[in-house]
Amino acid sequence: METPIVVGCFAGLLITISLLQPLARRLGLAPSVLLAMVGTLIGIGAIFLLNTKYTDAFNTIAIVFVDPPLDAEKILYIFLPILLFQTSLTLDVRRIFEDIGPILVMAVVAVFAATFFIGLALYPLGNVSLVACLLLGAIVATTDPVAVVAIFRDIGAPARLGRIVEGESLLNDAAAIVIFILLLGILTGSHELDLAKALMAFLRSFIGGAIVGALVARLFVMLLPIMRDLPLAQVTLSLALPYVIYVLSDQFADVSAVVAVVSAGIVFNLYGPSRITLEDWDFLHHVWDQIAFWASSLIFVLASILIPRLVEGFQPIDILLLFVVAAAALVSRALVIFGLLPLLSLFRMGESVSTKFKTVMLWGGMRGAVTLTLALSVSEHQALSPEVATFVTKLATGFVLFTLLVYGTSLKPLIRLLGLNRLSARDEALRGQFLALALADVRQEVEQTAQDYQIEPRIADPVTETYAERARAAADASQAFADLKDKERVILGLIALADRERYLVLNHFNEKTVSRRAIALHLATAGQIADLTRSEGRAGYNKASRQALRFRFNFRFAQWLQRRLKIHRPLAILLADRFEYLLVCRIISNELVAFNHTRIRPLVGDRVGTILNDTLCARRDDILRAIDALRLQYPDYSDALETKFLRMTGFRLEDTAYAMAHSQALIGAELYNDLHGDLMRLRHETRDRPDLDLGLQTKDLLAKHSLFADLSAEHLSDIARMMRPTFATPGEKLMRKGEKGDLVYFIASGAVEVRTGTDTIRLGRGDVVGEMALVTGKPRSADVTALGYCQLLGLSASAFRTLLQKTPDLKAHMDRLSSERQSMNAPDASPKPDAGNA
Ligand code: CMP
């Protein structure tokens, strides 16, 4: 085969692929459907040219297509890692983790169900072994959701549904391929058939793969910052990652290479963004989109070119088999979607999905590039008998084609039939509202442009007026739903606000005033707020925004590390994150209040506008309270963060000024590059967040505590060394009644609540809590909970005793306090108003 001809054919394929894209859009079909059709035609043409007696002129070209120079193993090795890696790179991983339960169940159960259904249905009809039938089942078990997800997005299906389908497809690729490899092992004789063993092997290879992938990806992520500001190098490194992992796990680690690649993609996607700039990350994504586009399009064309050759030997029985595969696949998918999904929502593991959407999910079960890649890899497998190889490849390829041609072309009509493409009244009103907002924006900008360019009003006015009119018409359209209840309008307003929030967050990020970590956190919150508002209305909005301020498990864990093991760093990092996050929240909540006032209120009316305003203000108050609490705790740190914020803004403005001067030819390229370089360096130095030192303040806090006010500086230092500064969050349980006492807290700021069982007492700054158990040796006499954010100074039991020995005054005080509190708690005692610190 001559190289120029092969290269020429390759170029021809690329031209075909690109020209088919606009055609697919015009015809309203998924591009893969057209690619498969055209590929088949190319295949038929090539066979015809090769066999025809009329001419031999094209034989050299035809042979390239009939017998492509890429063998199956190469196809598998080249394409599979990229396809899988790219899919996991595009997922909204954080959100997918929220639904990991249903996704995992759906993915793994659905794949097993399909493999068994298809395998068992084929076995009595085909003349190959059961394992070969199961192998086919595994290959066609994995679905390709691109078409469904795109359609879900078009018709405004709940975002969560789309995420579940996407997550499911990624994991079902992994599960199907693991089963595929196991079965292949059995077929080629390297494994024996033993269900228990096979299951263990499945688990080992799945979990092992996940671990290997995650570890290697972490390593690669750590390398990224070395290539700072060199996006081309970063992309190159990322391209190597799936291949490194694939080879490593396939050849050396004996774990599932596919699972490893998927897990690497997820880890890279999770940690990558915080290591490189937003522009570089976007660039990386774009390049990956392009690579995956090439890979999947080529796979489609290459595989479909082979179809005619495979079909040559197609006999009537094969058509029957194909229908059996299709029917079994449909039934097993229906069982999972209609049987398992409702079960999951019954156990509150997932949202309940309407029957219409379930129907679309069922009909959208198209098979794609992964199935084709596996089918091709089997076609030339040396260790497989030719009958098995042809049987599997023929049916798998045929089935992909079948799903594309039948499901792919009928999905949109089905959606129309189900009425899913019609906007609901609420969506229609939302659309009107949205348009009105957008058009009002455009109008303002056009007006401004006209002023800037000094275009006469005579010319400008008619143009701006058309926008004004359209905005009014859109507002009227949403007013046409005036019979919408206030409650509905509040929801519409909140949805618009939630969407606006995402926009604002991204804006702040683009202006480079805040770190990527804070933004990632904020984007996740904004998404959650939008989702919950859509499903639960105002209560959902409030719930999501409150949840965003809550301390999560990782925070509690970091606190535990700091308190028990004296490891400060994790808590310091989390607090710093929280601080930055809250500062962004505050800016954005102010912007939202203003946005509501100027834009939303005019559309939804005063009454609803006021409700929205109240909701926003309540949220802002929560944010302010949280900031105040932290500011109280770390005044210097909050100052440093605010300074940084301002400096970054300064850099941005400076940069814009230079760029403007350069574009206006006020300064030359050399000077501009010089200035820009200096600025980048400075910005880089400022970018790192100031360190949060948790240890420093102990002595200050101690000096402020009334109990220690009179002690000498030297004595104070001694005590400070023994103390553990602790930060408690609202609602945190500090002590439990009946427990053994092992420490005492001096309250430096904030307040705690003591519940003895009969009384509830508040203690605040300057008070001591937890001393009774240490003085009397009895168990804790009450439950103690932090009321707000508190700074506490903790002292262990032994340090407490040493301190009392050295400081007789303090000992007398503690004894008195303890016995006062005891007598107050005695069953016959009347409660005293003040049992705080004297
Ligand atoms: P201890 O018993 O170690 O744990 C619970 C703590 O709650 C207790 O020490 C006191 O510090 C505090 N406490 C118990 N009863 C009272 C009370 N009546 N007034 C104030 N504080 C109390």
Boltz pocket constraint, residues with backbone or C-beta under 6 A from the ligand:
constraints:
  - pocket:
      binder: B
      contacts: [[A, 735], [A, 741], [A, 743], [A, 754], [A, 756], [A, 761], [A, 763], [A, 768], [A, 769], [A, 770], [A, 771], [A, 772], [A, 773], [A, 774], [A, 778], [A, 779], [A, 780], [A, 781], [A, 782], [A, 783], [A, 784], [A, 821], [A, 822], [A, 824], [A, 825], [A, 835], [A, 836]]
      max_distance: 6.0
